[in-house]
């Protein structure tokens, strides 16, 4: 099967046909070994998903050779695909397992959704940039992630009709934790969210809900693109 390319304004994404040998497999295994496992990630499902999901399919063609580098990469429209270690770290913190339902705010390229989809039963992801939401949806479908649903819109209010969620992963920095997301977190659930000022160092926050009570814990400094809101 031949390579298929998707061209939308400011973004070109290509993916190999299903069933072809993956020329990036060795680089992906090296990424997991040297960037993720070596830094202390031990969650088996996370390591397995990171070793399986073809990260190069989620980046623009111009950056494909750098897909497994230890850094974030631009994906157009002022957005990025996060550094592999940060994706793995946030996934491990969320502690996904089969049977769970996950919500992601900030689909971006679709990569984090694919990682979660390898582990949990269903993933719902929201992207405010229409072009990115469209491309993420198409790539996820081409890679046969049938348990992921992508919606274009403002993620601040979450996806109440699909909740509650065992896991909520926010991949953009907000100046506060949105109350609608807390409301949609299942009792016993976990949310991971970067909180802080745009374009400055933020704090990655672990949110837990137990018997209706909310606890938060600051984990480490991070840099994420801002949490964009709709102006309508």
C-alpha positions in Angstrom: 0.0 0.0 0.0 1.4 3.4 -0.9 2.1 6.3 1.4 -0.9 8.6 1.7 -0.5 12.4 2.4 -3.0 14.8 3.9 -2.5 18.5 2.9 -4.3 21.2 4.7 -3.3 24.8 5.2 0.1 25.1 6.9 0.3 21.4 7.6 1.3 18.3 5.7 1.0 14.9 7.3 1.8 11.6 5.6 1.4 8.1 6.8 2.4 4.7 5.5 -0.3 2.3 4.4 -1.3 -0.3 7.0 0.7 -3.5 6.8 3.9 -1.9 5.7 7.1 -2.4 7.6 7.8 0.5 9.9 11.2 2.1 9.1 11.1 4.0 12.4 10.6 1.0 14.6 14.3 0.9 15.9 14.3 4.6 16.6 11.0 4.3 18.5 12.4 1.5 20.6 15.6 3.5 21.3 13.4 6.5 22.3 11.6 4.4 24.9 14.8 2.9 26.2 16.9 6.0 26.4 14.5 8.9 26.9 11.6 7.3 28.9 12.6 4.1 30.7 16.0 5.5 31.6 14.3 8.5 33.3 12.3 6.3 35.6 9.0 5.6 33.7 7.9 2.1 34.9 4.2 1.8 34.1 4.2 -1.2 31.8 1.2 -0.1 29.7 2.7 3.3 29.1 6.0 1.9 28.0 4.2 -0.6 25.7 2.1 2.1 24.1 5.0 4.5 23.6 6.9 1.6 21.9 4.0 0.9 19.6 2.4 4.2 18.5 4.2 5.6 15.4 5.0 9.1 16.6 6.3 10.0 13.1 2.8 9.7 11.7 1.6 12.6 14.0 4.2 15.2 12.9 4.4 17.4 9.8 6.5 15.9 7.0 9.2 18.5 7.4 9.9 17.2 11.0 9.4 13.5 10.4 13.2 12.8 10.7 13.1 14.4 14.1 10.0 12.6 15.3 11.8 10.5 17.9 14.1 13.3 19.2 14.0 14.3 22.8 12.1 17.5 22.3 8.7 18.9 21.3 8.1 19.7 17.7 5.9 22.3 15.9 2.7 21.0 14.3 1.4 24.2 12.9 -1.0 27.0 14.2 1.3 27.8 17.1 0.9 24.3 18.6 3.4 21.5 19.4 3.6 17.8 19.9 5.0 17.4 23.4 8.4 15.9 24.2 8.1 12.1 24.3 9.1 11.9 28.0 6.4 14.4 29.0 3.8 12.4 27.1 5.0 9.2 28.9 5.2 11.0 32.3 1.7 12.4 32.1 0.3 9.0 30.9 2.0 7.2 33.8 0.6 9.7 36.3 -2.9 9.1 34.8 -2.4 5.4 35.5 -4.6 4.2 32.6 -5.9 0.6 32.4 -8.4 -1.4 30.3 -12.0 -0.5 31.0 -11.3 3.2 31.6 -12.7 6.2 29.7 -10.4 9.2 29.1 -10.9 12.8 28.1 -8.1 14.8 26.6 -8.2 18.6 26.2 -6.0 19.8 23.4 -5.9 17.0 20.8 -3.2 18.7 18.8 -1.6 16.1 16.5 -3.6 13.3 18.1 -0.5 11.6 19.5 -1.5 11.6 23.2 -4.9 10.3 22.3 -3.3 7.4 20.5 -1.2 6.6 23.4 -4.2 6.5 25.7 -6.2 4.6 23.2 -3.7 1.7 23.2 -4.6 1.2 26.9 -8.1 2.4 27.8 -11.4 1.5 26.3 -12.4 4.9 24.9 -10.8 8.3 24.4 -12.6 11.6 23.8 -10.4 14.4 22.7 -11.2 18.1 22.0 -9.2 20.5 19.8 -10.1 24.2 19.4 -8.1 24.6 16.1 -10.3 23.2 13.4 -7.4 22.3 11.0 -5.6 20.4 13.8 -8.8 18.6 14.9 -9.5 17.6 11.3 -6.0 16.2 10.7 -5.8 14.4 14.1 -9.1 12.7 13.4 -8.0 11.6 9.9 -4.6 10.3 11.1 -6.2 8.4 14.0 -8.7 6.8 11.7 -6.0 5.8 9.2 -4.1 4.2 12.0 -7.3 2.3 13.0 -7.9 4.0 16.4 -11.6 3.3 16.4 -11.9 4.0 20.1 -11.0 7.7 19.8 -13.6 10.4 19.1 -12.4 13.9 18.1 -14.4 17.0 18.5 -13.5 20.6 17.5 -14.4 23.1 20.1 -13.6 24.9 23.4 -12.3 22.3 25.8 -12.9 24.4 28.9 -16.4 22.9 29.4 -15.2 19.4 28.6 -17.5 16.8 27.1 -20.3 16.4 29.7 -22.5 14.1 27.6 -19.6 11.6 27.5 -18.6 11.8 31.1 -17.8 11.1 33.8 -14.2 10.2 33.0 -11.7 8.0 34.8 -8.9 10.1 33.4 -8.6 13.7 32.1 -5.4 14.8 30.5 -5.0 18.5 29.6 -2.2 19.3 27.2 -2.3 23.1 27.3 -1.5 25.5 30.1 -4.5 27.1 31.9 -4.4 29.8 34.5 -6.7 27.7 36.7 -8.2 24.3 36.8 -11.6 24.5 34.9 -14.5 23.6 37.3 -16.4 21.8 34.5 -13.5 19.4 34.1 -13.5 18.7 37.9 -17.2 18.1 37.7 -16.7 15.5 34.9 -14.0 13.6 36.7 -15.3 10.3 38.0 -15.0 9.6 41.8 -11.6 8.0 42.2 -10.5 9.6 38.9 -7.3 11.5 38.0 -6.6 14.7 36.1 -3.3 15.9 34.8 -3.1 19.6 33.9 -0.4 22.3 33.5 -1.3 25.4 35.3 0.4 28.8 35.0 0.9 31.9 32.8 1.2 31.5 29.0 4.7 31.4 27.6 6.2 31.1 31.1 7.2 28.1 33.3 4.1 26.4 34.5 3.5 23.7 37.1 2.1 20.2 36.2 -0.7 19.5 38.6 -2.0 16.1 39.6 -5.7 16.3 40.6 -7.5 13.5 42.4 -11.2 13.2 43.3 -12.2 10.9 46.1 -15.6 10.8 47.8 -16.4 14.2 46.3 -13.2 15.8 47.7 -10.5 17.3 45.5 -6.8 17.2 46.2 -4.1 18.7 44.1 -0.3 18.2 44.0 2.3 20.2 42.1 4.7 17.9 40.4 7.3 19.6 38.2 7.9 22.7 36.1 6.8 22.5 32.5 6.2 24.6 29.4 3.0 24.1 27.4 1.2 26.2 24.8 -1.6 28.3 26.3 -5.1 26.9 26.9 -7.0 28.6 24.1 -10.6 29.7 24.6 -13.3 30.3 22.0 -14.1 34.0 21.4 -17.6 33.3 20.2 
